[in-house]
Amino acid sequence: MYKHFFKRLIDLILSIVLLPFMIVLFLVVAIAIKLEDKGPVFYTANRLGKDEKIYKMYKFRTMKVDAPDLRNPDGSTFNSEEDPRLLKTGKIFRKTSIDEVPQILNVLIGNMSIIGPRPDLPEHIEQYTVEDKEKLTVLPGLTGFNQAYFRNSIEWSERKKNDVYYAQNISFLFDCRIFLKTVQTVLFRKNVFLSKEGS
């Protein structure tokens, strides 16, 4: 009952409550970005969602306009504090997870949840095993098991296993634990970047 009804109801209530705060934050972020390079405020990209559906994910832009697409050997996106593609404001937005806030719009629309697996790039499905695809039985999340407990400190293969575990064990209490841990992780800025190449 929670997975199929109450989880979505909670998502709707929370996204509606948070939307005014997102609008205020948008004004601050927009000014900061425009002062630095005058490029667009939002970054949008296709992501792999529930039931293998492709959707457009929203974030505040953290990289320079027309930054090249860098990948790690496993195909995951490159992520480093010393990434030359990052704006000065972008580093701050990533450390504080402010760049993720626009995904509240995705939650409101219904192609994401507050808590769920981190969405992968559409082409990553070609590297999924049958077991990996279990993560696609639930909506991807603004935060989730990996983001709360590991953030960017583990390899993509381990993150996929954790996403499958989450999809198979969804519960209200599990989501509450993830939410509280996310708050702790963001406040203490743990595991934002890898010391080596990783995402």
MDTraj code that builds the backbone (N, CA, C; nanometers):
import mdtraj as md
import numpy as np

residues = "MET TYR LYS HIS PHE PHE LYS ARG LEU ILE ASP LEU ILE LEU SER ILE VAL LEU LEU PRO PHE MET ILE VAL LEU PHE LEU VAL VAL ALA ILE ALA ILE LYS LEU GLU ASP LYS GLY PRO VAL PHE TYR THR ALA ASN ARG LEU GLY LYS ASP GLU LYS ILE TYR LYS MET TYR LYS PHE ARG THR MET LYS VAL ASP ALA PRO ASP LEU ARG ASN PRO ASP GLY SER THR PHE ASN SER GLU GLU ASP PRO ARG LEU LEU LYS THR GLY LYS ILE PHE ARG LYS THR SER ILE ASP GLU VAL PRO GLN ILE LEU ASN VAL LEU ILE GLY ASN MET SER ILE ILE GLY PRO ARG PRO ASP LEU PRO GLU HIS ILE GLU GLN TYR THR VAL GLU ASP LYS GLU LYS LEU THR VAL LEU PRO GLY LEU THR GLY PHE ASN GLN ALA TYR PHE ARG ASN SER ILE GLU TRP SER GLU ARG LYS LYS ASN ASP VAL TYR TYR ALA GLN ASN ILE SER PHE LEU PHE ASP CYS ARG ILE PHE LEU LYS THR VAL GLN THR VAL LEU PHE ARG LYS ASN VAL PHE LEU SER LYS GLU GLY SER".split()
xyz = np.array([
    [0.0817, -0.1202, 0.0000],
    [0.0000, 0.0000, 0.0000],
    [0.0864, 0.1272, 0.0000],
    [0.1931, 0.1278, 0.0797],
    [0.2814, 0.2434, 0.0856],
    [0.3482, 0.2663, -0.0498],
    [0.4042, 0.1602, -0.1083],
    [0.4779, 0.1709, -0.2343],
    [0.3893, 0.2205, -0.3477],
    [0.2644, 0.1767, -0.3515],
    [0.1782, 0.2054, -0.4658],
    [0.0832, 0.3233, -0.4450],
    [0.0706, 0.3747, -0.3222],
    [-0.0218, 0.4852, -0.3012],
    [0.0343, 0.5949, -0.2102],
    [0.0659, 0.5606, -0.0870],
    [0.1055, 0.6619, 0.0103],
    [0.2383, 0.7300, -0.0248],
    [0.3294, 0.6559, -0.0862],
    [0.4583, 0.7153, -0.1248],
    [0.4371, 0.8304, -0.2233],
    [0.3511, 0.8095, -0.3221],
    [0.3216, 0.9143, -0.4200],
    [0.2471, 1.0297, -0.3538],
    [0.1576, 0.9999, -0.2621],
    [0.0833, 1.1051, -0.1920],
    [0.1784, 1.1940, -0.1118],
    [0.2728, 1.1317, -0.0427],
    [0.3730, 1.2058, 0.0345],
    [0.4583, 1.2913, -0.0596],
    [0.4968, 1.2352, -0.1743],
    [0.5753, 1.3102, -0.2726],
    [0.5013, 1.4367, -0.3176],
    [0.3724, 1.4237, -0.3463],
    [0.2928, 1.5365, -0.3919],
    [0.2843, 1.6451, -0.2846],
    [0.2559, 1.6036, -0.1630],
    [0.2429, 1.6998, -0.0529],
    [0.3746, 1.7739, -0.0302],
    [0.4849, 1.6992, -0.0229],
    [0.6148, 1.7602, 0.0036],
    [0.6590, 1.8526, -0.1107],
    [0.6370, 1.8113, -0.2348],
    [0.6801, 1.8936, -0.3483],
    [0.5996, 2.0229, -0.3557],
    [0.4714, 2.0180, -0.3222],
    [0.3885, 2.1389, -0.3211],
    [0.4338, 2.2330, -0.2096],
    [0.4654, 2.1770, -0.0925],
    [0.5118, 2.2572, 0.0208],
    [0.6465, 2.3217, -0.0099],
    [0.7356, 2.2461, -0.0772],
    [0.8713, 2.2944, -0.1043],
    [0.8807, 2.3882, -0.2243],
    [0.7803, 2.3873, -0.3105],
    [0.7861, 2.4653, -0.4333],
    [0.8099, 2.6153, -0.4102],
    [0.7431, 2.6802, -0.3157],
    [0.7699, 2.8237, -0.2930],
    [0.9146, 2.8504, -0.2516],
    [0.9737, 2.7601, -0.1713],
    [1.1133, 2.7764, -0.1304],
    [1.2058, 2.7625, -0.2515],
    [1.1681, 2.6723, -0.3446],
    [1.2479, 2.6537, -0.4646],
    [1.2471, 2.7794, -0.5510],
    [1.1318, 2.8468, -0.5557],
    [1.1196, 2.9692, -0.6355],
    [1.2102, 3.0790, -0.5789],
    [1.2108, 3.0925, -0.4460],
    [1.2979, 3.1919, -0.3812],
    [1.4444, 3.1580, -0.4081],
    [1.4792, 3.0294, -0.3937],
    [1.6164, 2.9861, -0.4180],
    [1.6554, 3.0097, -0.5626],
    [1.5614, 2.9892, -0.6537],
    [1.5870, 3.0117, -0.7955],
    [1.6349, 3.1547, -0.8208],
    [1.5724, 3.2506, -0.7556],
    [1.6097, 3.3905, -0.7755],
    [1.7546, 3.4148, -0.7324],
    [1.7934, 3.3575, -0.6193],
    [1.9300, 3.3739, -0.5680],
    [2.0304, 3.3058, -0.6614],
    [2.0005, 3.1824, -0.6996],
    [2.0898, 3.1057, -0.7869],
    [2.1004, 3.1713, -0.9245],
    [1.9893, 3.2175, -0.9760],
    [1.9885, 3.2812, -1.1078],
    [2.0805, 3.4027, -1.1099],
    [2.0728, 3.4849, -1.0070],
    [2.1598, 3.6029, -0.9985],
    [2.3066, 3.5613, -0.9930],
    [2.3365, 3.4577, -0.9113],
    [2.4750, 3.4109, -0.8956],
    [2.5313, 3.3592, -1.0271],
    [2.4525, 3.2815, -1.0992],
    [2.4990, 3.2250, -1.2262],
    [2.5154, 3.3346, -1.3318],
    [2.4180, 3.4228, -1.3398],
    [2.4236, 3.5294, -1.4407],
    [2.5419, 3.6234, -1.4168],
    [2.5744, 3.6460, -1.2901],
    [2.6890, 3.7313, -1.2602],
    [2.8203, 3.6656, -1.3009],
    [2.8224, 3.5317, -1.2978],
    [2.9469, 3.4613, -1.3309],
    [2.9668, 3.4426, -1.4801],
    [2.8643, 3.3931, -1.5519],
    [2.8888, 3.3704, -1.6957],
    [2.7702, 3.3975, -1.7877],
    [2.6591, 3.4461, -1.7309],
    [2.5431, 3.4889, -1.8101],
    [2.4759, 3.3761, -1.8882],
    [2.5114, 3.2510, -1.8596],
    [2.4495, 3.1386, -1.9288],
    [2.3154, 3.1010, -1.8665],
    [2.2527, 2.9935, -1.9146],
    [2.1227, 2.9502, -1.8608],
    [2.1325, 2.9078, -1.7145],
    [2.0233, 2.9247, -1.6429],
    [2.0193, 2.8891, -1.5006],
    [2.0010, 2.7386, -1.4825],
    [1.9172, 2.6815, -1.5669],
    [1.8873, 2.5388, -1.5539],
    [1.9716, 2.4522, -1.6473],
    [1.9961, 2.3309, -1.6020],
    [2.0570, 2.2267, -1.6847],
    [1.9530, 2.1163, -1.6953],
    [1.9208, 2.0755, -1.8153],
    [1.8256, 1.9666, -1.8345],
    [1.8925, 1.8539, -1.9121],
    [1.8580, 1.7328, -1.8767],
    [1.9181, 1.6175, -1.9440],
    [1.8233, 1.4988, -1.9358],
    [1.8280, 1.4131, -2.0359],
    [1.7460, 1.2929, -2.0352],
    [1.8002, 1.1925, -1.9342],
    [1.7107, 1.1289, -1.8636],
    [1.7476, 1.0269, -1.7665],
    [1.6566, 0.9054, -1.7812],
    [1.7039, 0.7924, -1.7322],
    [1.6314, 0.6664, -1.7394],
    [1.5423, 0.6537, -1.6165],
    [1.4118, 0.6468, -1.6397],
    [1.3173, 0.6437, -1.5295],
    [1.2496, 0.5087, -1.5087],
    [1.1417, 0.5127, -1.4335],
    [1.0665, 0.3910, -1.4032],
    [1.0155, 0.3258, -1.5311],
    [1.0205, 0.1935, -1.5343],
    [0.9744, 0.1137, -1.6486],
    [1.0481, 0.1492, -1.7780],
    [1.1751, 0.1923, -1.7630],
    [1.2640, 0.2233, -1.8755],
    [1.2196, 0.3453, -1.9560],
    [1.1317, 0.4267, -1.8994],
    [1.0876, 0.5475, -1.9691],
    [1.1915, 0.6584, -1.9551],
    [1.2130, 0.7321, -2.0631],
    [1.3077, 0.8427, -2.0632],
    [1.2337, 0.9710, -2.0253],
    [1.2916, 1.0469, -1.9350],
    [1.2305, 1.1745, -1.8967],
    [1.3387, 1.2814, -1.8873],
    [1.2958, 1.4073, -1.8801],
    [1.3893, 1.5202, -1.8724],
    [1.4050, 1.5626, -1.7268],
    [1.5272, 1.5554, -1.6757],
    [1.5566, 1.5917, -1.5381],
    [1.6082, 1.7351, -1.5302],
    [1.5639, 1.8067, -1.4271],
    [1.6026, 1.9469, -1.4087],
    [1.7033, 1.9629, -1.2949],
    [1.8037, 2.0476, -1.3187],
    [1.9016, 2.0827, -1.2156],
    [1.9443, 2.2279, -1.2368],
    [2.0008, 2.2897, -1.1331],
    [2.0662, 2.4175, -1.1546],
    [2.1992, 2.3892, -1.2222],
    [2.2364, 2.4721, -1.3164],
    [2.3605, 2.4492, -1.3924],
    [2.4820, 2.4716, -1.3034],
    [2.5755, 2.3790, -1.3092],
    [2.6988, 2.3904, -1.2311],
    [2.8228, 2.3989, -1.3197],
    [2.8063, 2.3740, -1.4500],
    [2.9205, 2.3741, -1.5411],
    [2.9156, 2.4897, -1.6401],
    [3.0298, 2.5160, -1.6996],
    [3.0397, 2.6193, -1.8015],
    [2.9570, 2.5805, -1.9234],
    [2.9129, 2.6797, -1.9983],
    [2.8350, 2.6548, -2.1186],
    [2.9170, 2.5723, -2.2180],
    [2.8528, 2.4713, -2.2771],
    [2.9161, 2.3832, -2.3768],
    [3.0351, 2.3059, -2.3212],
    [3.0314, 2.2739, -2.1906],
    [3.1369, 2.1919, -2.1302],
    [3.1364, 2.0530, -2.1930],
    [3.2542, 1.9947, -2.2197],
    [3.2595, 1.8603, -2.2801],
    [3.2065, 1.7539, -2.1861],
    [3.1574, 1.6451, -2.2442],
    [3.1032, 1.5339, -2.1665],
    [3.2169, 1.4379, -2.1323],
    [3.2593, 1.4364, -2.0067],
    [3.3679, 1.3484, -1.9630],
    [3.3100, 1.2276, -1.8910],
    [3.3641, 1.1099, -1.9207],
    [3.3157, 0.9865, -1.8589],
    [3.4302, 0.9091, -1.7940],
    [3.3952, 0.8273, -1.6966],
    [3.4893, 0.7345, -1.6360],
    [3.4958, 0.6072, -1.7207],
    [3.5932, 0.5204, -1.6969],
    [3.6048, 0.3970, -1.7755],
    [3.4786, 0.3101, -1.7754],
    [3.3999, 0.3152, -1.6654],
    [3.2790, 0.2319, -1.6589],
    [3.1591, 0.2985, -1.7258],
    [3.1796, 0.4173, -1.7841],
    [3.0715, 0.4859, -1.8539],
    [2.9969, 0.5871, -1.7691],
    [3.0246, 0.5898, -1.6389],
    [2.9586, 0.6858, -1.5503],
    [3.0193, 0.8248, -1.5707],
    [2.9468, 0.9269, -1.5293],
    [2.9934, 1.0633, -1.5508],
    [3.1076, 1.0992, -1.4560],
    [3.2030, 1.1742, -1.5085],
    [3.3192, 1.2156, -1.4302],
    [3.2780, 1.3216, -1.3288],
    [3.3303, 1.3098, -1.2066],
    [3.2940, 1.4031, -1.1003],
    [3.4142, 1.4266, -1.0108],
    [3.4626, 1.5503, -1.0069],
    [3.5793, 1.5818, -0.9266],
    [3.5732, 1.7276, -0.8826],
    [3.6240, 1.7557, -0.7643],
    [3.6264, 1.8929, -0.7144],
    [3.7172, 1.9806, -0.8008],
    [3.8149, 1.9176, -0.8648],
    [3.9082, 1.9928, -0.9502],
    [3.8647, 1.9935, -1.0959],
    [3.7427, 1.9528, -1.1239],
    [3.6919, 1.9501, -1.2604],
    [3.6949, 2.0915, -1.3189],
    [3.7729, 2.1153, -1.4247],
    [3.7844, 2.2502, -1.4825],
    [3.6553, 2.2983, -1.5472],
    [3.5589, 2.2081, -1.5682],
    [3.4325, 2.2465, -1.6304],
    [3.3401, 2.3185, -1.5329],
    [3.3661, 2.3043, -1.4024],
    [3.2773, 2.3608, -1.3009],
    [3.2888, 2.5131, -1.2900],
    [3.1754, 2.5769, -1.2739],
    [3.1733, 2.7183, -1.2394],
    [3.2148, 2.7317, -1.0930],
    [3.2566, 2.8502, -1.0533],
    [3.2889, 2.8729, -0.9116],
    [3.1633, 2.8533, -0.8277],
    [3.0520, 2.9054, -0.8768],
    [2.9248, 2.8851, -0.8068],
    [2.8845, 2.7375, -0.8121],
    [2.9216, 2.6715, -0.9213],
    [2.8875, 2.5309, -0.9382],
    [2.9455, 2.4425, -0.8292],
    [3.0688, 2.4719, -0.7883],
    [3.1317, 2.3951, -0.6812],
    [3.0520, 2.4080, -0.5514],
    [3.0051, 2.5290, -0.5254],
    [2.9256, 2.5530, -0.4048],
    [2.7919, 2.4806, -0.4138],
    [2.7283, 2.4898, -0.5301],
    [2.5981, 2.4254, -0.5478],
    [2.6076, 2.2742, -0.5306],
    [2.7167, 2.2153, -0.5797],
    [2.7329, 2.0705, -0.5673],
    [2.7623, 2.0278, -0.4238],
    [2.8489, 2.1040, -0.3577],
    [2.8836, 2.0694, -0.2192],
    [2.7625, 2.0751, -0.1278],
    [2.6728, 2.1683, -0.1555],
    [2.5548, 2.1872, -0.0719],
    [2.4315, 2.1163, -0.1273],
    [2.4467, 2.0527, -0.2441],
    [2.3367, 1.9837, -0.3139],
    [2.2262, 2.0787, -0.3603],
    [2.2553, 2.2087, -0.3645],
    [2.1574, 2.3060, -0.4134],
    [2.1220, 2.2785, -0.5593],
    [2.2188, 2.2254, -0.6358],
    [2.1930, 2.2001, -0.7779],
    [2.0819, 2.0982, -0.8006],
    [2.0527, 2.0156, -0.6998],
    [1.9515, 1.9114, -0.7141],
    [1.8090, 1.9622, -0.6882],
    [1.7957, 2.0794, -0.6289],
    [1.6648, 2.1299, -0.5850],
    [1.5591, 2.1358, -0.6957],
    [1.5921, 2.1766, -0.8203],
    [1.4891, 2.1819, -0.9246],
    [1.4209, 2.0480, -0.9534],
    [1.4786, 1.9391, -0.9070],
    [1.4140, 1.8095, -0.9282],
    [1.2831, 1.7975, -0.8504],
    [1.2561, 1.8960, -0.7649],
    [1.1240, 1.9034, -0.7016],
    [1.0168, 1.9119, -0.8102],
    [1.0507, 1.9787, -0.9219],
    [0.9577, 1.9862, -1.0353],
    [0.9315, 1.8474, -1.0927],
    [1.0368, 1.7651, -1.1012],
    [1.0211, 1.6279, -1.1499],
    [0.9324, 1.5463, -1.0568],
    [0.9469, 1.5701, -0.9259],
    [0.8642, 1.4992, -0.8278],
    [0.7188, 1.5411, -0.8445],
    [0.6955, 1.6695, -0.8619],
    [0.5598, 1.7214, -0.8800],
    [0.4961, 1.6647, -1.0065],
    [0.5743, 1.6586, -1.1142],
    [0.5250, 1.6041, -1.2412],
    [0.4922, 1.4561, -1.2278],
    [0.5749, 1.3842, -1.1503],
    [0.5493, 1.2424, -1.1291],
    [0.6487, 1.1485, -1.1930],
    [0.7595, 1.2016, -1.2490],
    [0.8602, 1.1112, -1.3055],
    [0.9779, 1.0893, -1.2107],
    [0.9697, 1.1492, -1.0899],
    [1.0669, 1.1204, -0.9844],
    [0.9947, 1.1173, -0.8502],
    [1.0642, 1.0638, -0.7497],
    [1.0139, 1.0604, -0.6133],
    [1.1132, 1.1348, -0.5241],
    [1.0722, 1.1716, -0.4035],
    [1.1662, 1.2332, -0.3102],
    [1.2768, 1.1335, -0.2776],
    [1.2383, 1.0082, -0.2524],
    [1.3336, 0.9011, -0.2201],
    [1.3270, 0.7941, -0.3277],
    [1.4441, 0.7551, -0.3811],
    [1.4471, 0.6498, -0.4821],
    [1.5866, 0.6324, -0.5376],
    [1.6067, 0.5389, -0.6283],
    [1.7382, 0.5186, -0.6900],
    [1.7802, 0.6415, -0.7699],
    [1.9101, 0.6671, -0.7754],
    [1.9590, 0.7781, -0.8564],
    [1.9434, 0.7411, -1.0033],
    [1.8843, 0.8287, -1.0860],
    [1.8629, 0.7943, -1.2264],
    [1.9934, 0.7913, -1.3064],
    [2.0035, 0.6948, -1.3943],
    [2.1202, 0.6829, -1.4815],
    [2.0912, 0.7459, -1.6169],
    [2.1959, 0.7580, -1.6985],
    [2.1804, 0.8051, -1.8357],
    [2.1058, 0.6986, -1.9169],
    [2.0255, 0.7369, -2.0157],
    [1.9484, 0.6398, -2.0940],
    [2.0319, 0.5278, -2.1547],
    [2.1522, 0.5635, -2.2030],
    [2.2363, 0.4617, -2.2679],
    [2.2941, 0.3596, -2.1707],
    [2.2869, 0.3890, -2.0414],
    [2.3399, 0.2959, -1.9423],
    [2.2618, 0.1649, -1.9342],
    [2.1384, 0.1675, -1.9857],
    [2.0588, 0.0460, -1.9801],
    [2.1242, -0.0674, -2.0582],
    [2.2082, -0.0323, -2.1549],
    [2.2782, -0.1343, -2.2329],
    [2.3779, -0.2113, -2.1470],
    [2.4169, -0.1547, -2.0329],
    [2.5116, -0.2205, -1.9433],
    [2.4426, -0.2839, -1.8224],
    [2.3108, -0.2751, -1.8177],
    [2.2356, -0.3343, -1.7069],
    [2.2260, -0.4860, -1.7219],
    [2.2376, -0.5547, -1.6103],
    [2.2049, -0.6971, -1.6076],
    [2.0546, -0.7079, -1.5822],
    [2.0031, -0.8289, -1.5887],
    [1.8608, -0.8504, -1.5590],
    [1.8298, -0.8047, -1.4168],
    [1.9215, -0.8326, -1.3252],
    [1.9019, -0.7922, -1.1860],
    [1.9060, -0.6402, -1.1713],
    [1.9966, -0.5739, -1.2449],
    [2.0077, -0.4283, -1.2372],
    [1.8756, -0.3602, -1.2730],
    [1.8028, -0.4196, -1.3677],
    [1.6790, -0.3586, -1.4148],
    [1.5704, -0.3536, -1.3081],
    [1.5929, -0.4240, -1.1984],
    [1.4977, -0.4212, -1.0876],
    [1.4847, -0.2795, -1.0316],
    [1.5901, -0.1997, -1.0409],
    [1.5847, -0.0622, -0.9910],
    [1.4871, 0.0237, -1.0705],
    [1.4534, -0.0210, -1.1920],
    [1.3628, 0.0547, -1.2773],
    [1.2162, 0.0228, -1.2502],
    [1.1891, -0.0567, -1.1469],
    [1.0508, -0.0870, -1.1093],
    [0.9944, 0.0209, -1.0169],
    [1.0798, 0.1151, -0.9762],
    [1.0352, 0.2253, -0.8903],
    [1.0813, 0.3578, -0.9504],
    [1.0187, 0.4664, -0.9074],
    [1.0594, 0.5987, -0.9553],
    [1.1984, 0.6337, -0.9036],
    [1.2816, 0.6954, -0.9871],
    [1.4116, 0.7440, -0.9386],
    [1.3890, 0.8557, -0.8374],
    [1.4900, 0.8814, -0.7534],
    [1.4696, 0.9762, -0.6449],
    [1.5593, 1.0987, -0.6470],
    [1.5096, 1.2048, -0.5856],
    [1.5886, 1.3250, -0.5634],
    [1.7046, 1.2911, -0.4707],
    [1.6765, 1.2054, -0.3720],
    [1.7808, 1.1443, -0.2907],
    [1.7464, 0.9966, -0.2761],
    [1.8386, 0.9201, -0.2184],
    [1.8134, 0.7768, -0.2057],
    [1.9177, 0.7091, -0.1190],
    [1.9147, 0.5789, -0.1183],
    [2.0044, 0.4979, -0.0358],
    [2.1507, 0.5338, -0.0626],
    [2.1885, 0.5354, -0.1904],
    [2.3275, 0.5677, -0.2253],
    [2.3644, 0.7107, -0.1905],
    [2.2775, 0.8055, -0.2252],
    [2.3082, 0.9461, -0.1999],
    [2.3225, 0.9736, -0.0510],
    [2.2384, 0.9099, 0.0287],
    [2.2389, 0.9345, 0.1731],
    [2.3603, 0.8733, 0.2423],
    [2.3926, 0.7489, 0.2076],
    [2.4961, 0.6762, 0.2806],
    [2.6339, 0.6791, 0.2134],
    [2.6370, 0.6961, 0.0817],
    [2.7658, 0.6861, 0.0113],
    [2.7951, 0.8050, -0.0798],
    [2.6906, 0.8704, -0.1272],
    [2.7019, 0.9821, -0.2208],
    [2.7886, 0.9419, -0.3400],
    [2.9086, 0.9960, -0.3538],
    [2.9933, 0.9613, -0.4685],
    [3.1168, 0.8811, -0.4297],
    [3.1109, 0.8106, -0.3170],
    [3.2300, 0.7444, -0.2657],
    [3.2445, 0.5985, -0.3090],
    [3.1467, 0.5440, -0.3816],
    [3.1560, 0.4048, -0.4256],
    [3.1376, 0.3959, -0.5768],
    [3.1805, 0.2832, -0.6321],
    [3.1740, 0.2628, -0.7774],
    [3.0294, 0.2453, -0.8243],
    [3.0091, 0.2702, -0.9537],
    [2.8761, 0.2608, -1.0131],
    [2.8159, 0.1213, -0.9949],
    [2.8973, 0.0165, -1.0087],
    [2.8465, -0.1205, -0.9940],
    [2.7873, -0.1428, -0.8551],
    [2.8511, -0.0857, -0.7525],
    [2.7998, -0.0983, -0.6157],
    [2.6726, -0.0162, -0.5984],
    [2.6686, 0.0996, -0.6619],
    [2.5485, 0.1837, -0.6526],
    [2.4283, 0.1130, -0.7138],
    [2.4498, 0.0425, -0.8240],
    [2.3387, -0.0298, -0.8868],
    [2.2863, -0.1399, -0.7945],
    [2.3766, -0.2105, -0.7274],
    [2.3352, -0.3148, -0.6333],
    [2.2527, -0.2557, -0.5200],
    [2.2957, -0.1405, -0.4704],
    [2.2220, -0.0742, -0.3631],
    [2.0843, -0.0267, -0.4094],
    [2.0774, 0.0188, -0.5349],
    [1.9488, 0.0619, -0.5902],
    [1.8517, -0.0549, -0.6005],
    [1.9015, -0.1701, -0.6405],
    [1.8189, -0.2900, -0.6493],
    [1.7703, -0.3300, -0.5097],
    [1.8604, -0.3222, -0.4123],
    [1.8225, -0.3543, -0.2736],
    [1.7102, -0.2618, -0.2272],
    [1.7222, -0.1338, -0.2588],
    [1.6184, -0.0383, -0.2200],
    [1.4849, -0.0744, -0.2857],
    [1.4881, -0.0997, -0.4167],
    [1.3656, -0.1301, -0.4906],
    [1.2943, -0.2534, -0.4339],
    [1.3730, -0.3460, -0.3817],
    [1.3161, -0.4694, -0.3278],
    [1.2719, -0.4577, -0.1820],
    [1.3088, -0.3469, -0.1188],
    [1.2820, -0.3339, 0.0259],
    [1.2190, -0.1998, 0.0644],
    [1.1457, -0.1404, -0.0269],
    [1.0823, -0.0110, 0.0018],
    [0.9873, -0.0221, 0.1208],
    [0.9968, 0.0749, 0.2088],
    [0.9027, 0.0862, 0.3205],
    [0.9048, 0.2304, 0.3704],
    [0.8047, 0.2681, 0.4446],
    [0.7989, 0.4034, 0.4998],
    [0.9163, 0.4283, 0.5939],
    [0.9482, 0.3316, 0.6784],
    [1.0576, 0.3471, 0.7738],
    [1.1925, 0.3574, 0.7021],
    [1.2110, 0.2786, 0.5963],
    [1.3347, 0.2828, 0.5183],
    [1.3512, 0.4211, 0.4560],
    [1.2420, 0.4747, 0.4003],
    [1.2478, 0.6081, 0.3406],
    [1.2776, 0.7149, 0.4461],
    [1.2215, 0.7007, 0.5647],
    [1.2481, 0.7964, 0.6730],
    [1.3958, 0.7943, 0.7116],
    [1.4531, 0.6746, 0.7212],
    [1.5951, 0.6606, 0.7543],
    [1.6811, 0.7278, 0.6483],
    [1.6475, 0.7056, 0.5216],
    [1.7235, 0.7645, 0.4110],
    [1.7132, 0.9165, 0.4149],
    [1.5941, 0.9685, 0.4399],
    [1.5741, 1.1129, 0.4443],
    [1.6581, 1.1771, 0.5546],
    [1.6549, 1.1196, 0.6737],
    [1.7307, 1.1740, 0.7868],
    [1.8814, 1.1655, 0.7624],
    [1.9249, 1.0544, 0.7016],
    [2.0670, 1.0375, 0.6708],
    [2.1107, 1.1363, 0.5627],
    [2.0212, 1.1651, 0.4680],
    [2.0522, 1.2624, 0.3638],
    [2.0784, 1.4000, 0.4239],
    [1.9945, 1.4391, 0.5178],
    [2.0114, 1.5683, 0.5848],
    [2.1487, 1.5750, 0.6511],
    [2.1857, 1.4669, 0.7199],
    [2.3163, 1.4615, 0.7864],
    [2.4305, 1.4689, 0.6853],
    [2.4193, 1.3942, 0.5768],
    [2.5239, 1.3896, 0.4746],
    [2.5434, 1.5251, 0.4078],
    [2.4315, 1.5924, 0.3765],
    [2.4394, 1.7228, 0.3110],
    [2.4974, 1.8272, 0.4060],
    [2.4541, 1.8263, 0.5310],
    [2.5025, 1.9246, 0.6285],
    [2.6530, 1.9138, 0.6512],
    [2.7017, 1.7885, 0.6532],
    [2.8451, 1.7674, 0.6768],
    [2.9236, 1.7526, 0.5472],
    [2.8526, 1.7638, 0.4336],
    [2.9138, 1.7613, 0.2997],
    [3.0044, 1.6400, 0.2789],
    [2.9517, 1.5242, 0.3114],
    [3.0313, 1.4024, 0.3008],
    [3.0287, 1.3448, 0.1591],
    [3.1458, 1.3001, 0.1122],
    [3.1566, 1.2225, -0.0131],
    [3.0981, 1.2930, -0.1347],
    [3.1142, 1.4257, -0.1409],
    [3.0614, 1.4997, -0.2560],
    [3.1381, 1.4645, -0.3822],
    [3.2708, 1.4599, -0.3701],
    [3.3570, 1.4274, -0.4843],
    [3.4438, 1.3081, -0.4499],
    [3.4863, 1.2360, -0.5528],
    [3.5813, 1.1275, -0.5345],
    [3.7236, 1.1827, -0.5411],
    [3.8132, 1.1184, -0.4687],
    [3.9534, 1.1589, -0.4776],
    [4.0157, 1.1088, -0.6071],
    [3.9480, 1.0102, -0.6683],
    [3.9910, 0.9633, -0.8001],
    [3.8719, 0.9794, -0.8930],
    [3.8851, 0.9384, -1.0178],
    [3.7762, 0.9543, -1.1114],
    [3.6585, 0.8712, -1.0694],
    [3.5415, 0.9331, -1.0734],
    [3.4196, 0.8648, -1.0381],
    [3.3042, 0.9615, -1.0447],
    [3.1811, 0.9125, -1.0254],
    [3.0672, 1.0021, -1.0325],
    [2.9768, 0.9794, -0.9146],
])
top = md.Topology()
chain = top.add_chain()
for i, resn in enumerate(residues, 1):
    res = top.add_residue(resn, chain, resSeq=i)
    for name in ("N", "CA", "C"):
        top.add_atom(name, md.element.get_by_symbol(name[0]), res)
traj = md.Trajectory(xyz[None], top)
